[in-house]
Amino acid sequence: MILEIREVGKVFGGFCALQNVSIRVEEGKIHAIIGPNGAGKTTLFNLISGMFDISHGEIHYRDKRLNGLRPDIRAELGIGRTFQIVRLFPSMTVLENVMVGRHCRTHSGLLKTFFHFPLGESSEEKQIRNNAMQWLEFVGMTHRAQQVAANLPHPEQRRVEIARALALDPDLLLLDEPAAGMNPKETMDLDALIVKINGMGKTILLIEHNMNLVMGISEIISVLNFGEKIVEGTPAEVKENPAVIEAYLGKKRN
């Protein structure tokens, strides 16, 4: 078990965003988390990655308790993520964005990457650059390496963000709605990329509204609604579950 979420809750003021959610993520699997808008999916990702503090419950990664650990420490442990809204450095090149993803594995810092100091390139910096190029090749973006990230179309920005997360060399990759804003062809290509990443031995925890993608690649699905886990099972089990149909359609199927 690579990740275990135990009775986790999150309260913002008087609003309970998550309540007693328990999910176990098996190593090497593609595990999806689905649910209507406002169900608490991204909040859960923020708790796993350390963006928010947990109100109650515990999260364990490889049997290590994550409660109270900073996001950078969790990244060092091997948890990478992307965001619902792409968060690239818009004025930096594609290559530089991916190089930034490697920073917690290095010792030289990011000053040269951010400010282009003419200090020469150390052996470590060369390794970081080569590593970034390898991940850009992996996601099919080497031809964009020297372009400014802000000038890329949305689907390509998504691929760069995934490459940046992979540059960390995570064992667990959290993907928050990676297919958002993509057309069917772009979604199909993303589907293949996620399967390719999983084929390297990476565990994928996926939030996604595109049910064709979710049902096609996931091995296990957890369903949230109003901050609670209501169903968990295989795609076939979840697809036919009355509670899932009610959560999405607002009524039970005849």
N, C-alpha and C positions, 0 to 999 in steps of 0.2 A: 504494500500500500504506500503510494508516494505522498498522498495528501489526505488528511482526515479532518473534516469540519465537524465539530462536536457541539450540538445544541447552541449554535451561535445566534446572537441577536444584536441588533443595532437600533438605537433610539436617537433621533434627532429632536431635541426639545421634548415635546409631547407626542411626537410622531414615531411609531414603531415601524421602521423600514424592513426589518427582518426579525423573525421570531422563531427561536428554537430550531434552526436549520441544521440538519446533520447530513453530510454527504461524504462518501468514501470514494476516492479516485484511485483506480488501480494503475500501476506503472505500465507504460507502453500502450495504453488505451487512448481512444478518442472519446471523450466524455463531454456531452453537450448539456448546457443548462438553458432551458427555454421557459417562456411564460409571457403573458401580455405585458404591454408597456406599464412601468411602475411596479412590477412584481418584485423588484429587489435584486435583479441579476447583476447589474453593474456595481451596486453597493456591495454585494458579496465579493466581487473581484477586488474592489477597493480594500476590503478587509483582509483578503488573502495577500495582497501585494503590500499592505501596510500604509496605504493612502489614508485610511480611516482607522481609528482605534475601535476595538470590539467592546460593546457594552456588556455582553456576558457570553459565556461559552469559551471554547478553545479551538485553535487551529494548529495542527501538527503537520510538519513537512518532514518526511523521512524520520518520523518519531521525535523530531525536535519541535518543541513548543514555540510558536511564532509570536504569541501575544507580547506586545511591547517592543518588538524589534523594529528598527527603522527600515524603510523601503530598500535602501542600499544594502543593508545586511541581508535581507531576504533575496535580493538579486545575487549577491555573492554566494548564497546557499544553492542557487540554481533555479530561481523562479523568474522567468521573463514574461513580459506582457506587451500587448498592443492596446490601443484605446478606441473607444466608440467613435470619437472624433480624432482624426489623425493628428499626432503631435510631433511633427518634424520641426527642425530649426529651419525656417523658410529661407533665410539668407545664406545658408551654408550649402555646399554642394551635396549631391547624393552620397558620394564617397565619404565626405566628412561626417554626415549624419550617421552612417553605419559605423565609422570609426569611434564615434562617441559611445556607441553601445558596448564597446569593449572596455570602457574606462575602469570599471570596478575590478577587472582582472589584471590591471597594469600598475606600474609604479611611477611613471613619468608625468602623469597629470594630463590636462587637456588644454593648457595654455596655447601650445602651438596650433592645435586644431582650431581653436576659436579665434586666435589673433594673428596666425600666420607669421610668427616670429622667425626671422631668417637666421636660425641658430644651427642649421644642419639637422640631419635626421639620424637619430640614434638607431641602434639595432632593434631595440624594442619598438620604436615607432614604425620602423620598416615592417616588422612583423604584424603590427596592428593594421597597417595599410594593406598588406598582403591578405590578411585574414578578412578584412572588409571586402576586398575585391572578390575573394572566393565566395562570400555569401551573396554578393551582388550577382555573381555568375549563377549561383544556385537558384536565385529567384528570377533570373532572366533580365537583369537590369544593368549589366556592365556597360552597355551602350549609352547609358545615362549618367555614368559615374561623375563626370565633370560638370553636369548641368546643375543649376540652382534648384533646390528642392521645390520651391514655391511655383516654379514654372511647369511642373509635371502635372498631368491629368490625375484625377483622384485615384483610379485603380492602380496607377504606377506608384503613387505616394503610399498606398497600402502595402505594396510589395517592398518598398524601401523600409517602411516601419517594421515589417516582419523580418527583413534582413538585419535591421538594427537590433531587434530582440534576439535573433539567433546569434549575433556576434558575441553576446554574453555567454554563449554556450550553455543555455539552460537545459535542465532535465525536464522541467515542467514549463510549458508555454501556454499562457492565458491569452486567448484571442477574443476580443470584445467586438462583436458584430463586424467581422472582417468583410463580409459581402455587402454591407450597406452602400447603397448608391451605385451598385454595379448592374450592368445588363446581363442577360442570360449567358452570353459567350464569356464575359469576364468572370462571372460566377463559376462557370464550368472550369475555367483555367485555375481559379482559386481553389476549387475543390481538389483538383489534381495536385496543387502545391501543398495543401494541408496533408493529403495522403502521403506525399513524398517526404514531408518533414517527419510525420509519424513513422514512416518506414526506416528512418535513421535511428529509431529508438526513443524519440522524444514523446513524452506524454502530452496530449493536447486537452486543455479544458476550454470549451468553446461556448460563447454566447452568440446566438444567431436567430434571426427572425425568418430567414429563408428556409422553409421546412423541407424543400427538395434537397438542399445541401445537407441539412441536419440528418434527415432520414437516410440519405445516401452514404454518409461516411461515419456516422456515430455508432459506437458499440453499446453505449449506455447513455440514457437521457434522464436528467432530473428536471422536474417541472415545478416552477415556483408560481404562486399566485397570492397576491396581497401579503407578500413577505414570508410565506410559509411554503415548505415543500409539500406538494399534494400527491405526487406520483413519482415513481422511479422505475425504470425498466428498459428493456430493449426497444428499439424503434417500433417494432411490430406491436409490442405490448402497449406502448405509450399512445400510438396512433389510434388505437381502438378503445382507449380508456374513457369511460363516460365523464370522469372528472376533468380530464383534459379538454374534451369537446365542450363541456359546459364553460370552462375557464376562457376558452377562445371565442366561443359563439354566444355565450351568455344564456344558453339554454341546453337542455339535454336532448340528444338525438332520439327520435322515435325508433 
